[in-house]
Amino acid sequence: MSGAAQSAPLRSLLFVPGDSAAKQEKALAAEADALILDLEDSVDPANLPAARARVATLLAARRAGDAPELWVRVNSPASGLMLPDLEAVSGTRLPAGLVLPKISAAEEILAAAALLTGLERRLGVAEGCTRLLILGTETPRGLLALPHYPAVLESAPATLRRLAGLTWGAEDLSAALGALGKREEGGALTFTFQLARSTCLLTAAALGVQAIDGVHTDFRDTGSLERELASARRDGFTGKLAIHPDQLAAINGAFTPSEAECQHARRVVAAFAAAPGTGVASLDGQMIDRPHLVQAQRILAAAQRILAAAQRKGRA
């Protein structure tokens, strides 16, 4: 994964309205890896100045290493509000990262990264310290642009290093399409929204960054959340967006390798260590090959990063 993606595991990212002090206070005490202070969909346009001021105050009060991380979802580049959002909230301190919504082309990511570089220089902080999470499936044009991300972003290494991950959203895409629903009667996503989810996952893997699953909107339905989490973890997602603190325990648990997984992964690594110079090994009477080793190493690395982050936060 990119340096940005490795800097801290993002299993759970909780949206919080930028203009709600009460919800922010509750969220700060929750167990999210990151809070996303929202200046977009959850804020009435009339309240945007107050939300910007509130977010700026929260950021200014943070100290390095405070948990959870504070991210900000700014308005989209096409709205004309992204730059005013950035300037308003970054008076003395930048957030840990920005969530960029309704991205329609990779070039918009380059432009946002350039803005951040200017702000980092102005504040005298390390260039590239503010990471990016991209919502690239919220418009038809944005979804169709995702396969072009690698060619564009790999030619801009500084921007790619900022990129923590990609995530996907169905609500805005549904509205843009005029779709009457997103799921089949049995609960499975319809083909178009499966395509959005899968394209996000594949593009994130191609770029070597985290794939963050979208929100589960019915926060009271814990059973369907758990099924969605199992599917996301199985397919290769490494985190999930949340809209309510009650979702966080399940999300964090789903994306934390279990002790049984880690034990099996260690045995896979040991089996290959005992068979140097070969591309295959034997474990419990079955042949395993290099993809099994890669997956085992991935599991152990994720577990180590999560443990290290928990120790830094004093949660271990």
PyMOL commands that set and color helices and strands:
alter all, ss='L'
color gray80, all
select helices_A, chain A and resi 3-6+21-28+45-60+77-79+82-89+106-123+140-153+157-162+171-177+191-207+222-235+245-254+259-273+290-313
alter helices_A, ss='H'
color red, helices_A
select strands_A, chain A and resi 12-17+34-38+69-73+97-100+131-135+163-167+210-213+239-242+280-283+286-289
alter strands_A, ss='S'
color yellow, strands_A
deselect
rebuild
show_as cartoon
